[in-house]
Amino acid sequence: MRIADAVLLLVSACLCAPNAPAQVTGVPPQCPDWLIAPGTYRASLVSEDSGKAIRMQNGLLSRALRLKPNAATVDIRNLVTGEEYVRAVRPEALLRINGKTVAVGGLSGQVEQGYLLESWLDALKSDTAAFQFAGYESGPTAAPFPYRKKRWGPDAPWPPPGKSLTLRFRHASPALAGIDVAVHYEMYDGIPLVCKWIEVHNGGTVPFRLNAFTSEMLALVEPHWSLDAPGIWDRYNIHVESDYAFFGMTVAQANKTAYWTTDSSFTSQVHYELGTPCLLECRPPLGPDVDVAAGETFTSFRTFELFYDSSEQERRSLELRRMYRVVAPWAMENPIFLHLTSIEPDIVRRAVDQCVEAGFEMIILSFGSGVNMETDDDSTIARMKALADYAHSRGIELGGYSLLASRHISPADDVINPATGHTGGALFGDSPCLGSRWGIAYFRNLRAFIERTGFDILEHDGSYPGDICASASHPGHRGRDDSQWRQWKTVTDFYKWCRGRDIYLNVPDWYFLSGSNKTAIGYRETNWSLPRDRQILLGRQNIFDGTWYKTPSMGWTFVPLVEYQGGGAAATLEPLADHLDAYQAHMAQNFGSGVQACYRGFRLYDAETTRAAVRQWTDWYKAHREILNSDIIHMHRPDGRTLDCMLHVNPALPEKGLLMIYNPLTRPVTETLTVPLYYTGLTGSARIRREAGDARTFALDAYGRTEITVTVQPQGRTWYTIE
């Protein structure tokens, strides 16, 4: 039985010409494939049409901006598929200043909104009411905040190499004199990705209020046309997200700024009521409604636009994961850590010693341990510093847990519900406002605690979820309309501060683009109270599903060494020596996927046999660490009926692939697997080795596939390395 046919990657081995349209879904026509050889594609800026336009391009994507008589995007083209995205010209941004909306750039006079002919461009006019193009600068990309790699992780440059372009705009109106707008673009090497953000500078003598902004507006070719409303419109072959993200462990849940709206000016669209969602607007859901004082500059969130070259799920997933590897390299750091449930000095020191013996690298003083990172008590801080010093002396990092939201502080400090004028009704019920006096003191104390103790890690639970606060007395915001922006700035400025100090951030929300290292892989917490055998298979499903839109390093899973969420003895691994098979099964699937777990308990081992087993798995993981932290090809989801398997691939490594296979059944299983090795970069043949056995040469077909026959013992696992 062949179990991988449903996900075979129909990819030709560069048999097609560059820029030719794809003939088969999932087949990238560009040669070489940028997911295998990204170094081929370098970003550049080209002046066109005698200085009337400028084009950013990297061999995969191009974005052209007309500069005369005003600046506007007139062309976005996927150079892999040949697809054009822009059907009509829009401003480069919209600002609402002191209650009045004004465009930044843009060209008017395009009569037909369904497509844009190059011959029309010279006839387009500038809107005199808009901010006018005043010049541009270009150069290399720049880091939005500092980062250096401290822990194990793949080497990645920061900032991502590429080219930057900044367009400058000014306004002729006396009411807007002195307000300068900069629209920033970055295009990166080796990936069809653009980043865009705006800055608004007050060069005048009086403040103004920026009520709202739209930092990106694209009239895009519709991916789905329908005469009547279809219920659900087909999605664009584009991924759009920004660092203005909160309240979610997935990008889809946390994405707050990408709005696909209708375009009433597009009167030739097929939908009879002009309801096609074919206009992309990137804007905050509320506000920011901030005052910009004389001499100050407002900086928007950053929007990332990734242009897929395929509709095939695995390839799109690989492209998204590549984006995170490029723009959030800190999220590739992947230490092995213990969730310690006590702060008693003897227990902490013993845990440190066990981490050294077992090959673990980090301890997080967990919820329920008694750690309090928001205190300013000198004696408490001294005790925690002593524990950190001991951990550091043995080469182990130490940090702790702090709960931010989802708790009640006081009527004066909690979020005020705009609908009622009272506390309550926040996303977590009651929650503190980060702009309250308590919120300001909390972050001040957290910074001081980290600096004074030398803690290396913060697990920041219940991070800011986007609550709107109607209080008019909190010192950190003025009222309802600026409260969301101010609170987001507070928490993300803190995370960037942590990133600059090499603090590892476990945050169960999507703050990756603001400096967070890891979030949950995605699981139901009460499932860890189920019997051990059910936890194991469900945990492997969580890993399989959670790595479609995260790299292995971006998500944590869980191992209940002690009882968690109930379940009693049947759910718990302690005493560890008595349940060593289940303990090893957890480690095998966690280390085998590259997904680290919160091993929650008061020790890692309770006997020499347990210590040896833990050390065996950490040593195995570290021996294959690079490939296990590489991208995953999802071959067969765990279903409890047959073998399930995941394939790690990386064409840049000597060990180009590692195939993990698990048998959930209570009998041996023999299967013939079709293994898709295209993304290993190998062609013609591959050398494949089972565990420590001898390597055998297998022929690959034109799509990079081969077949292997495997037998896996009852409830066992095995692995193959590919060279």
N, C-alpha and C positions, 0 to 999 in steps of 0.2 A: 504493500500500500504506500503510495506517495502522498505526503501530507503537506508539501509546500507549493503545490501547483497554483493555489489561489493567490499567492503573492510573488510569483516569479516576475522578476524585473525585466520587462521586455525592452532591453536596451541593446542596440547594435553596437558593436565594438568599433566605433568611429568609421562606419562604412558609408556615411552620408556627408554631403558637403556642408560647410558652415553656412548658417543662415537659411538653409532650406527648411520648408515647413515640415513638421513632424508627420510621419505617415501612420504611426501607431501610437495610441495613447501610452504615455510613459516613456517614449523614446526621445531623448534629447538629441537634436540634430547637430549641435555644436561639437566641434572637434578641436582640441581635446575637451573632455567633460570637466567642467569646473569643480565638480564635487570630488574629482580624482586628482586633477592637476590645476589647482587654483592659481598657482604662480604665473601661469601664462597670461593672465588678464590684469592689466595695470590701468589705474584710473588716469585720465588726462582731461585737460580743458582745451578746446579748440575754438578760435574765433572764426565766425562764418559770415558770409554775405557782406563783405567789406565792413565788418565791425557792427553790423545791424543785429547780430545774434551771437550767442556763445553756447557751446555744447559741452556738457559733462558726459564722458563715456568711459567704459572700461572693457569693451569687447563683449560684454554680456548685456549691458543696458546703456541707453543713452537718454539724456534729458536736455532738450534744447530750449533756451529762453530767448525770445525776441527782446531787444533792448531799445528799439526806436519804433515809434515815438514814445513808448513807455515800455516797461519790462513786464513780460508775462511768459509763462510756460506754453509753448505751442506744439511740443512734440515730446512724447515719452514712448520709446520703442524698446521692446524686448528683442535683443539682437540674436538670441538663441532661436526663438520661434518666429521672429519677424512680425510679431503682433504689435499694432499701434493702439495706444490706450486713450489718447486725447481726441475728443470729438469737437470740443469747443473751448474758447479762451475764457479764463476767469482771472480775477485779481490774484496776486500772490499772497495776500492776506486781507483780512477785514479787522478794523479796530472800532470799538465804540468808546469814544473819548468824551467825557463830560456830557453823556447822554446822546451823542450824535455819532452815527455810524459812517465811517469813511473807508474807502478802498485803498489798498496799497498796491500800486501798479495796476496792470490789466489793460486790455484793449477792447474797444467797442466797435460795432458796425458789422459783426458777423451775423448775417441774416439767417443762414441755415445752421442749426445747432446739432444736426445729426452727423456731420463730418466737417473736416477743415481742410480746404485746399491750400497748398502752398502759394498758389497764384493770388489768393485773397489777402495775404499778409501785408503787402505794401499799402493796401487800401484801408486797413484798420486804423482807427483813431485812438488818441488818448483821451480819457475822461478827465476834464480839467478839474473836477471836484476831488480827484484821487491824489494820493501822494505820488510824486513824480520821480522817475528814476534819475539818480544823480551820480552814478558811477559804481564801479565794483572793484573788489580786491580778490586775489586768489592766492593759494598757498597750500601747504600741507595740512592735514587734519590736526586738531588740537584736543587734548584730553579735557573733558568737562570736570574731572576731579582726579586727584592722585591715586595711583595704584601701583603696587609692586608685589610680585608673587612671593609669599612667605612659606606656603605649605606645598605638599606635593600637588602637582598639576601639570598639564602639558604646557610647554612654552608657547606664549602668544605675545605679540607686540602690543603695547599700549602707549598712545592711542592706536587704533587700527590704521594701518597705512592706507593712504589714498589722497584725494584732493579735496580742498574746500573752496567754496565760492561764496562771497558775501556781496549782495546787492544793497546799495544805499538809496534811500528815498527821503525826499523833503516835500513840504507842502507850501504852496504860495499864499494860502489864506493867513491873514494876520492872527486869526484865532488859533491857528496851529503852528505859527512861527516858532522856531526853536525846538520843535519836536522832530527828532531824527529817527527813522526806522531802518533797521538792518535786518535783512532776510538772509539767513544762513543755510547753506546746503553742504553736505558732505557726501561724496561717493567713495566707496572703499574698493581696494584691490581684491579681485578674485571672487566677488559675490555681487549679484544683481540687486543691490541695496542702496537706498538713499536715505539720509537723515536730514530733517529740516526743522528749523526753529526760528523764532524772531526775537529781536531786542528792540525796545522802545526807549529812547533816551530823551530826557528832559534837559535840553540845553537852554531853556528859558529861565525866567526869574520867579515864576509862580508855579505851584504844584498843579497837576491835573489828575483826574480820576480815570483810570482805565477800567471801564465797566465790564467789558467783554472783548474777546478776540477770537478770530478764526485764523489759525496759522497755516492752514493748507486748504485749498479749494480746487478740486479737479473735476471737470466735466468729462466723465469717462465713457468710453464705448460700452454700451450695456451688454452684459454677458447673457441676458435672458430677455427675450421680447415676448409679449403676450398681449392679445387684444383685451382679455379680461384679467382680473386679478387672479394670479395662480395660487394664492394662499401663502406659499413660501417661494420667494424668488431664488433663482440660482445664485450662488455666491461668486464673487470675483476671484480670478486667479492671482490675487494680490493679498499679502498679509500686511496689515497696518496696525501698529501699536505704538504707544508712547510710554514715557517714564511717569506719566501722571496716571498711576495704576494703584489700586488698593482693593481690599476685601475680595480675595480670591486666591485659590491655589492653582488656578489655571489661567492662561492668558485670556481665554474667551470670557471668563467671569470677571477678571480684573480690568479689562479694557474699557476705559471710561470716555475716550475722546474721539473715537472714529465713528462718525455718523454717516450712514448711507441714506441720503434724502432724495426726494423727488425734485424735478427740474421743470417748472411750469413754462420756462422759455423754450423748452425743447418740444415744440408743437408738432413735429413730424414723427415723434415716436409712435410705436404701434399701439401701445396701451391707450384705450379710448379716453380715459379720464386723466391721462398724463401722470400716472402713478408709478412709473418705473423708478426704482431707487438707484439712480445713475449719477448722483452727485456726491462726491466724497467731501465731507467737511470735518476738519480736525479742530476741536474746540473743547474747552472745559464744560462740564455739565452745568456749572454755576460760576458766575463771577469771571475773573478774579475780583473785580470791584475794589482795586487797590489804588491808593494815592501814590503818585510818583513825584517826589519832591524835586526841586531844582537841583540839577547836577546828578540825579540818580538815573539808573538804567533798570528797566524791567526786563527780565528774561523769561521767555515762555518755557513750557515743557518741550522735549524733543520727540518728534515723530519719526518712526522708522517705517519705511515702505519697502517690502521685499516682493519682488516680482517673480513669481513661480514660472518655471518653464515646462511644467507638466501638470496633469490632473491626477496622476497616479499617487495614491496615498503615501506610500513609503518614501517616494522621492520628494514630495512636498514636505514630509516630516523631516527628512535629512536636510533639506534646504533651510527649514526653520531652525533646526538644531545648529546648523552651521552659523546662522545669524547670531545666536546666543554665544557661540564660541568666539565670534569676532568682536561683538560689542559689549560682552559681559564676561571677560576672561576669568575674573575672580570666582565666578560660579563654576569653574572647572576644577578649582581646588577641592579635594575630596578626602579629608582625613577620616581615620577610623576612630570612633569615639564611644565612650561609656556614658550613659545617663545615670549618674550616681544619685542615690536617694537619701543621702545623709551628708551633713557637714561636720559630723563628729571628727575631730582631728585624727584619731587613730584609724577610723574607717577610711578617711580620705587618703591618708598616707599608705595604708594597705592597698587601696585601689590604685594609687600611683604605681606602687611596686608591681602589682599584678599587670597593669598596662604595659610596663616595661617587659615583664616576662612573657606576656601573651602577644606582644607586637602591636598593641593599640597605641594611639598617638595623642589622644585628647580626652579630657573629662569635662562634662557639663554637669554642674551641680543642679539637679533637676528640680522641677516643681515638686513640692512636698519634702524637699531636703532641708528646708529652713533657711536657704540663702535669701538675703535681702539686699539687692544691688541698688536700691533707691535710698538707702540710709546714709546719713552723714555722721553716724556715731563713730567716734575715733577708735574705741576698743573693738567694735565689730570689724571695722576696716583693717585694723592691725591683725586680727585673727585670720581674716581672709588673705591678707598679704603673706602671712607666714605659710599658709597652705599653698599659695601660688608659688612662693619662693621654693618650697620643697619640690613641687611638681617640676618647676623649671630646672632644678638641680639634677633631676633625673631625665630631662629631655621630654617631658610631657607638658602639653598646654592645658591650662585650667581656666574655666569660665563658669558662668551661671545663667540662671533663668530670671526673667522679670516679666510680669504681666502688665501690659499697658492698658488696653481697653477691656471691655466686658466686665467692668466692676464699678461699684458705686463708691464715690469719694465723699461728696457732700452736695447739698442743694446749690451752694455757691460755686462749686467747681465742676459739676456735671454738665453735660450737653443739655441745652434748653431746646426742647422740641418746638420748631416754628409753628406747628399746627395747634399746639395747646398753650404755649408760653410757659410750660413747666418741664421738669425733668421727666425722664421716661420716654419710651418710644424710639430710642436710638437703635441702631442695627443690632446691638447686643443687649437691648433692654435699657440698662443704665450704663453710662460710659463717661469718663472724664473728658472735658474739652482740653485740648492741648494748648489752647490759648488762655486757659484760666491760670490763676496764681499757682494752683497745685501743678498744672501741666508745665509751667515755666520752671518751677522748682524741681520737678521730677527729672527733666532733662539736664538741668544743672548738676543735680546730685549724681545722676548716672555717669556723666562725663567725669566728675571728680572721683567717683568710686573706681572706675576703670583705670584712671591715671594713678591713683594712690595704691591700688592693690596689685597692679600689673596683670590683671585678668586679660586673657587672650580671646575670650569668646563671650558673645551675648546671644542667648536664646530669647528672642523678643516676642512673646506670645501675644495674641490679640492685638496686632499692630493697628495703627490708625485705619479704620474701615471706611472712611469717607463721610462720617457724621457731619451734619449741618447744625450749627449752633446759633440760636437767635438771641443769645445774651448780648446786651449792650454794655455790660459792666466788666467783661473779661479784658484784661490788659493786652492780650495777644491778638485780638481782632476787634473790628469796629462793630460788627453786627452780623446778620444772617449771610449777606451776599459775599462777604470776603472770608467767612469762617472756614470754608472748605479749602480754599487756596492757602490760607495762612497755616492751617493745621498740617496740610500736606507738605508745605515748605519746612515746617518744624521737624517733622519726622524724617524727611529725606535729607535735609541738611545734617541731621544727626548721623544718619547712615553713611553719608559721604565723609563725615568726620571720622567715623569708625574705619571706613575703608582706607583713609589716609594713614591710620595708625595700625593697620594690619589686624584689626579685630575681626574675628570670624563671626558672621551673622547668620544664625538660624532664625528665619522669620516665616511663619505659616501664612504668608500673603505674598503677592507677586511684586516684590520690590527689587527684582534682579537688576533692572536698568538704573537703579539708584544706589547700588552697592551691596545688596544682599547676596549671600552665598548660596542659600539652600532653602527650599520649602518642602512641605510634605509631598510624597509621591502621589498621595491620594488614597485614603482608606477610611473605613468606618471604624471609629475608635472602639466601639463596643465589640467589634469582631475579635479583638484580642482577648476577650473573655470566653471565646468559644473553645471547644476542645482542641488540643495541640495539632492534631492531624488536619483539622479544618483550617486553622490559622495558616498552616504552611501552604496549602494549595491556594487559598484566597490571597495570601501574601504574594504568591508568584503571579497570580492574575493582576494584582495591583501594580506590580513591577512592569509586566507586559504592557498594560494599558497606560501606565503613567510615563513610559518612556517614548510614547509617540511624539509628545510635544515638549519633552525635557531631555537633556543629556543625562546619562546615569548619575553624574555628580550633582545635578540640580535638585534631586528629590531624596528625602529620607523615608525609610520605612521603619518598622518597629519590631522589637523582640521583647516580650514580657518575661524577663528573668524572674521577677517577682509578680505577684498578682496585680492585674491592671484592669479596671472596669469590671471587676468581679470574675466569676467563673471558677474560683476555688482551685483545688489541686489539679483538676483535669485540664485547666487552661495554663498552668504555671510551670515554668521550667525548674524552679528550685524544688528540691535540691538538684543541682545541675548534673551531678554524677548519675543520678537515677533516671535522667531523661536525656542522656547524651545523644541518642539517635535523633531526637527532635531538635536539640540544640545544633547539632551538625547540619541537619536539613535546613534550618534557618540560615546558617552561615554559608552553606553551599549555594543557595539561591541568591543571597544578598551579595556576597563576594563575587559569585559567578555572573551576576548582572552588572557589577560595578556600582550598585546602589547601596550606600551605607545605611545602617539601621541605628535607631536609638536602642542600644542594649541597656534596658532599664532595670537596675537592681543595685545591690550593695557590694557585689563582687563579680568577677569574671569567671572564676573557677573555684571549686571546693575540694578538688582532689588532683593528684598528679595526672590521672587519665584525662580529666577535664582540661587541665592546663595544656597538655600535649595536643589535644584535639583542637583547642582554640589556636594554639601556635601553628599547628599544621595548616589551618585554613588561612591565617594571616600571612604566613610565609608563601603559600601558594598564590594568594592574591597579589602580594608584592612582586613575586616573580613574573607575573603577567599583567602588572598594573596598567601599563600604557594601553595595551589592547583592550583590557576590560573597561577602561574609561573612554574608549572610542565609541563611535556610533553603533547603534543596534539595528540589525535587520530583523523584523518581527516575522518569524517563520510559522510558528503554530502556537496559538493561545492555549494556556492551560485549561483543560476542560474535564480532566479526570477520566477520560475515556481512552486516551492513547498517549504517546510521547508528546511532550511539549518542548519547544526549543527556541533559542535566540542566538543570533549570530552577530558577534562583534567584528567590525571591519575598520581597517585603516591602511590605505595604500602607501602612507608615508613611513610605515614601520617595517622592520625586518619580519616581525611576526604580524602578518597582514590580516589574519582572521583568527577568531577563537569561537568555536561552536559549543554551546552548552546544551545538553539534552537531559531531561528529567523524566523519570517513569513514576507516575502517581499510583500505579496499580500494585496489587499484592501478588502479581505473577510476573515472570520475565516477559519482556516485549521485544520482538525483532521487527524492525521496519527498514524499508529502503527509502531514504530521504533524498529529495532533490535539493541541493544546496546552492543558493544563488550567490556566486562569488564575484559578480561584476564589480561591486564597490570595493573589493580588495585591490583593484587595479591589475590583477593578474589576467593574462590572456594565454590561450593555448593549453596550459597545464598548471597544476598546483601540487605542491608537496604537502600531504596531510598526514598528521601524526595523532594517534589516539593516546592520550595521557602521556606516559613516559615511553611508549613503544617506538618502534622504528617508523620513519617517514616513508610513505608510499606516494608514487606519482599518479595523479588522476588527470585525465584529459578533460578539458573544458569545451563546451560547445560555443557557438557563435555568440550566445547571450551570456557567457561566463558561468554556466551551470555545470554541475557534476552530480553524480549519484554516489552515495555511500550506504552500505547496509550495516545497521548497528543492532546490537543486543544490549539491553539495559536491564539490570537486575531489579527485583521487586523494590519499589519505593526508593530506588537508587538514582544515581546520576553519573554521567560521564562527560568528557570534553574532548574536543579535537582542536589542534592548532594547525593553522594554514600558513605556509611559507611560499 
